[in-house]
Amino acid sequence: MKLIESILADASTIQAMRRDIHAHPELCFKEERTSDVIAKALSDWGIEVHRGLGTTGVVGIVRNGTSTRAVGLRADIDALPMTEHNTFAHASRHQGKMHACGHDGHTAMLLAAAKHLAKHRNFDGTVYLVFQPAEEGGGGAREMIKDGLFEKFPMEAMFGAHNWPGMKAGQFSLAPGPVFASSNEFKIVLHGKGSHGAMPHLGLDPVPAACQMVQAFQTIITRNKRPIDAGVISVTMIHAGEATNVVPDSVTMEGTVRTFTLEVLDLIEQRMQEVAEGIAATFGMTVDFKFKRNYPPTINHAAETAFVREVLTDIVGADNVQNFEPTMGAEDFSYYLLEKPGCYFLIGNGDGSHRIGGHGMGPCMLHNPSYDFNDELIPLGGSMWVRLAEAWLAQPRP
């Protein structure tokens, strides 16, 4: 494994920053303390700092030489609205808030790279260090783009990484094409006519109609889209009634839809509405159908993915750079990839054995109250970002 000596030497300092951020988690668009910590560190290292994009985003700029070439590296900085079960010294000090997805670690890895890049500047061009808020449902990437990220900081490509529990520390995983799915929500209210439970014929019972609707949605997956196209419809909430002897007036159904392409998403949304309206009409009822598109699919660009694979292979060897099996989870890095070429890849977080005494009894998995980022990744992640930026700026202009 080829790690950068200066990053190894600073590992304990960056680890302390990571644990401080972990102890003070902040939710989407409220990452004020976190942004202050990041901005102060960058400024102390002589890095030009810009703040305010996406409300609490921070962009650091490291320049060298005369080249106009530029590359962007992204870390997300927000926490999750959940209570931490760990009790070690750097556990969350704020009830109901926790860095359970490792964004504190992503921030630390990019800070490690930032310090080295600022001190050594072994490149010709510009590296944009993008510390993004609100990945966890807030669409911080979208908001930074709206605020002029790519106009103010004209980078050629954008790269991001996420820690991955269960994959060995020291390993990476990536793939071209779709790697994370789109994330979308629906809410359907089926309006019937309430009645006494003993006299259902005097009303219009929306419950059996809703049951028909839930089952019919699955035929969209099995009979409307091509079998080789991935798509998931999950009805995750059904609410109806207040008493056992009363047929309710309405049923509310909510859930999610996930796909790897916008074409499949268009099909599913259209057919869901047609099915909902058709079943409602069949039962003599009306329906309110709402469909909200959240994050688009994360689709890696082939050339940039091949580039990242080559850089990672040089650092850890080909055996430790795996092919990523796409997941139906979602990631707002997708917004960047709609605008710029790039690649989003994974770095192994280990099996959880890195956790010190005081960790919760649950597994060290993402969005789990017993999770903690593996600080062993800081030197590797920092070295990864430095070598990726240097290699991108050293290659011929595309």
N, C-alpha and C positions, 0 to 999 in steps of 0.2 A: 504494500500500500504506500503510495507516494504522497505524503503529507508535507505541507509547508512548515518549515521550522519556526518561523515567527508566529504562525497561528497556533502551533503546539505550545509555544512559550506563553502565549496570552490566554490559553484555554481556561485557566482557573478564573481569570478576571471576567471573561465573557460568561462563564458559568454562573458567577455571582450575579451578573446582570440578568441572566435568564431566570434565575430563581427569584430575584427581586420582582421581575415582571410577573412571574407565576403567582407570587404572593399577593399581587395587587391587580387582579384581573378586571378588565373593563369590557362592557358589551358594545355592540356595533354602534358606530358613530359617536361613542362617548369615551373613546380611548385617549383622553386628554393627558393623564399622567404618563401613560405608555409613550405617547408621541413626544412628550417633554423629555423623557429619558433617552429616546432614540435621537432626537434633535440635538440634545446637549452632547451626547457621545460623538456624533458626527462632527459637530462644530469643534469640539476639543481636539479632534484628529485632523483639523484643517480642511474639512469637507464642506463645500457650499451646500446650504440647506434651504429647501423651499417647503412651506407648510400650507395647509388649508385645502388642498385638493381632496374631494370626497369628504369634506368637513374636517377630519382629523388625520388625513394622510400626510406622509412625510416623504419627500424625494431628496436624496443626496446626489450630488454630482461630483464625479472624480474625473478630471481631464488630464491629458498629457500629450505632448507633441503637437503636430499640426494637422493630423488627419481629421476629417469631418465625420468619420464613421462613428457609430454609437450603438450600444447594446443595452437592454434593460433587464434587470434582475429583480424579482418580486418576492417579498415575504408578507404574509398576512399577520395582523397584530391583535385581533379581537379575541375575546373569550366567549364562553357559552353560558346561558342562564340555567345553571344547575349547581347543586351543592356538592362540594368535594368531600370524599370520605377519608382522604389521607390526613394524617396528623403530624407528619414530619415538619421540620422548622419552616420550610418554604411553602407550606400548604396555604391555600387561599385564606385571606383575612376578611373576605367579604362574603357573607352568607348568600347563597343563591347565585354565585358567580364563580366560574372555574375555567382555567386553561386545560380543558379536557380533550383538545384536538392537537395540541403541540404547536400552536401559533407562537407561543413564547420561544420555543426552540427554533422555529423557522426564522424568527426575528434575530435570535442569537447567532445563528449560522451566517446570516447576511451581515450582521454587525462585525463578526470576526473577519469576513472577507473585506468589508469596508475599511477596517483599520489597516490591513495589510496593503490594500490597493492604494490608500492615501500615502502610506509611508514609502512604498517601493516604486509604484507607477511604472511597472515593466510592460507598458503597452503604448500604442499610439492611437489616440482617439478618446472617446468618452464612455464612461460607465455610469448609467443611471440606476441608482439604488432606490427601488420603489417599495416603501413600507405602507401597505394598504389596509385600511380599516374594513370592518363590516363584511367579512367573507361569509360569516355564519347567518345567511338569510337576508342580509341587508343589501347585497349587490354593490359592495364598495368598489369593485373594479369598474362596474358600469358608471358609478358616480364620479370616479376619478377621470374616466374618459370624457364624460360630459363636461367636466371642469377644465378640459383642455390638456390632459396628460400628454397626448401624442403631438399636439401642436406646440406646446411649451418645451417638450423634451423629445425631439424628433429621433427616436431610436429606430434602427433597422429591424430589430427582432426582439422578442420578449421571452424570458424563460422563468419557470417557477418549479418548485418541488414541494412534496409533502412527505412527512414521515409516515412509515407504514408498519404498525405493530404486527408481529408474527413473521416478518421478514428479517433475516439475520442482519445485525448491525455490520456495516461494511459492504453490504450489497445494495444494488440499485435495480430498478425495474422500469421499463418504458416500452412504448409501442407507437407506431405511426397510426393515424386515423383516430376514430372515436375511442376515448379511454374513460370518460365519465359521461353520464347520461344527462339529458335535460331534466329539469325538475319543475313540475307544474301541479297546480291544485285545482280542485273543482268543488263546488257546493251546489247541491240540487235540492230544492224544496218541492215536494209533491203535495199538492193541495187536494184533499178529498172533502168529505162531509162527515162530521162526527155523529155518533149515535150511541144508544145503550148497547152494551156488549151482548145482551140477550136478544136484541132486535137489529142485527147488522144490516138487514135488508132495507132498513129505513135510511141508511146513510151510504156513503161511498168510502169504503175502508182503504186508506192509502198504504197500509202495511203489506198486504199480499202483492199489491202493485209494485211497491218498492223492492220486494224480494225478487219479483220477476225482472225488474230493472237491473239489479246487481248481477244476476246470472246472465242476462242478455249482454251486459257489457263485456263479459269474457269471450263471447263469440266474435267481438271485434278483433280481439287478439288472435283467435284461432281460425277465423273464417274471412276476415276482411283484409288484413294485411298479409304480406308475403311471409311464409314461415321462417325465412332466413333473416327477416328484419326484426330486431329486438324491440320489444315494447311491453310495458307492464301497467295495468290498471289495478289500483288497490283502493277499494272502498274501506276506509279505516274507521269511520264513525257513522253510526245510524242512531238518530234520536227520534223517539215518538212516544206520545202518551204520558199520562200522569196518574192514571188509576187502572186497576185490573179489569174493571167492569165498564170501561168507556172506550169506544172506538175513537181514536184520535182524529182531529181535523187534518193533520199534516204529518209528513215524515221528512226529516232533514238528513241528507246523506253527504258526507265529505270524504275526500281522499286525495290521492296523488296519481299522476301519470308520468312515466319516465320512458324516454326514447333516446336513441343515438342519432337520429336525423330529424330535421325539421319537417321533411316530407311525411314521415310516419306520424309525427306529432299532429300535423294538419289533418291527416286522415282520421286519427283517433278522436280528436276534438269534434270534427264534423259528425262522425258516426255516433259518438256519445250523445250529442244534442239531438240527432235524429231519433235515436233509440228512446231517449228520455221523453221526447215529445210524442212519439208514436205510442209508447206504452201508456202514457198519461191519457191520451185521447181514447185509446181502446177501453180504458176503465172509466171513461167519462169524467176525467179530472184535468186539472191544469198543472203546469210545472214551471218553476223558475230555474233556469240553468245558467250557472256562472262558471267560467273557466279562466283561470289566471296563469299566465306563463311566467315562470320565475327565471331560472338559469337555463341558457341554451346548452346543448351538448358541448363537451370539451373535445375538440378535434385537433390532434397534433398534426403539424405539417411534416411531410415525409423527409425533406432535405434537412430540416432543423433537427428532427429526431435522430437521423443518421449522424449528424454532427455531434449531438450530445452523447450518443452511444460511443463514438470514437474518443471523446474527451474522458468519459467515465472509465472506459476500458484501459486507457493509459494510466489512470489513477489506481484502480483496484484489480485490473485483469479481466479478461473476457468471461471467465467462469462466474464472476460476481456481478455481471450485468445481464439481468434476466429479461425475458419478454413478459410484459404486463398483460394479464388477462383483464379486459375492460370490466368495470363495475357500474352498477346502476345508481351508485351514489352521484352526487352533483358537486360542482366546483365552479366558482365564479371567475376563475382564470379563463374560462370559456370566452368571456367578453373580449379579453385581449386578443385571443386567437382569431376572433372574427375581424379584427382590425390589422393585426400584424402577424407575420410568420413567427413560429416559435414552437416550444415543446414544454409540456408539463409532465414531470416524471416523479418517481418515488425513491425514497431513501429508507432503508430498513431501520426500524426502531428496536429490534430485538424482541425477546419473548417476555419481557417484564422483569427479568431477574436483576436488572440494574437498579430497581427501586430500593431506596434505603429503608431502614426501619421506620415504622410508622405509616406505611402505606396501607390502603384499604384492602379488604379481603377479595375484592372483585378482580377481574383480569385487567391487564394493562392494555385495553383496547380503546380506540377512538370513541369519544363521547361516553366514556365510562367514568363513574365517580372515583375510581381507584387508579386512573391513568396518571402517568408522569412521563415527560419527555426524557429520552436517554441522552445525558450530557456527553457521552462518549462520541456522539455524532458531531459535536461542535467543530473539532479540528478537521474532520472529514468534510463536513458541509461547507466550512469556510474555504478549505482548499479547493473543493469542487467549484465554488462560485468564482474564485480567482482564476483558476485554470480555464474555465469556460469563457470568461470575459476576455482573457488574454488570447485564447485561441481564436475567438470570433473576430477580434480586431486585427489579428495577424493574417487572416486569410484574405485572398483577393476579394475585392468588392463584388458582390453578386450582380 
